[in-house]
Amino acid sequence: MDVSDRIEKSALRADNIVKGLLSYSRQISIKMEEGAMVPVIEETLSFVEHQLHLKRITVDRQFSQALPVIMMDSNQMKQVFTNLFTNAIEGHAGRRHPRHSRRNGNR
């Protein structure tokens, strides 16, 4: 990747960060709408992607196709997931072995 590609990628990442911050700062009232969780989670992961990369953390994105559409304020949910992901990233510091979780109690 040449310098111009890196600059462009960094500028796009910065643009996404600023847009994310602006969307959080504009929250005034709760706006409940039907929505799917996967796009909210994906957008939030893109917001913390740089932190994940710096800590060399990979996220295995396996979402159930059967997740229902729910009533939610997507901006509030993004904030919740941002907090969860940030706490998880900070809690991961210094770990040498990845921790795995499985759905439905499978090991």
N, C-alpha and C positions, 0 to 999 in steps of 0.2 A: 504494500500500500504506500503510495507516494504522499508527500507532504500535503498536497492540495486535497487528496481524499481524506486524510486525517483531519484537516481543518474543517472540511465540509461535515464530516461525521460529528465532530465536536460541536460545531455550530447547531446542527440539528438536535443533538442531545441537549444542549443548553436551551434551545427553543422549547423543547418538550418540558424541561424542568420549569422554565418560567411560566409556560401555559398551565402546568399543574399547580404551581404556587398561586397563580392568579385565580384559578378555579376554586381553590380552597379558601382564599381570602375573601372571595365574593359571597360566601355563604352567609345568608341573613336569615332565611326562614327554611323550614323543612318543606321539601317538595316531593311528595310521595307519588311514585309512578310505578307501573309494572315494568319489570326489567329482569334480565338474565344476569346471574352472578359472574359467569365466566368472563365476559368483556370487562366488567369492573375489576376483577382480579388481574386480568392481563394488562389493563391500563396501569394499575397500581404497580405491578411488577416492572413495567417499563420505566416507571418513575424512580424505582430503587435499583434499576439495572446496574448503574455505575458502582454503587456500593457493593452489590453482589460480585461484580467483576473484580473490584479491588481486593475483596476478601477471598477470591477464588471459590466462590460458592455457586453451584449450579442448582437450578430448580427443575425438578422433574414434573412437567406439566401434564398430568393425567387427570382430566376432568371427566366426570360421569356425563354421558349423553342424556341421562334421565333427570338432570337437575331441573326443577320446575321454575317457571317465571314467578317472581314474587313482587309484592309491593315494597318499595324501598325508596329512600333518597340516595341516589347513586353517589352524590358528592360526600354525604356522610359515610357511606360504606367505603368509599375510597380512603377516607381519613382513617377509618377503623383498620383497614388492611395495611395502610401505610404504617400505622403504629405497630401492628403485629409483625410486619416484615422487618421493620427497623429494629424492634426488640429482638427478633430472632437473629438478625445479622450481628447485632452487638453481642448477643449471648453466644454466638458461634466462635467468637474471637478466641484463639488459642487451642481450639479443638484440632486434633490430628486425624480423627476418624469421623466419617460422616455418620449422622444419625438418621435412621430410616423409620418411617411410620407406615403402617399398612391399614387399609380400610377393611372393615368388616371383621376385625380380629384375626385376620390371616397373618401368619409369620413366616 
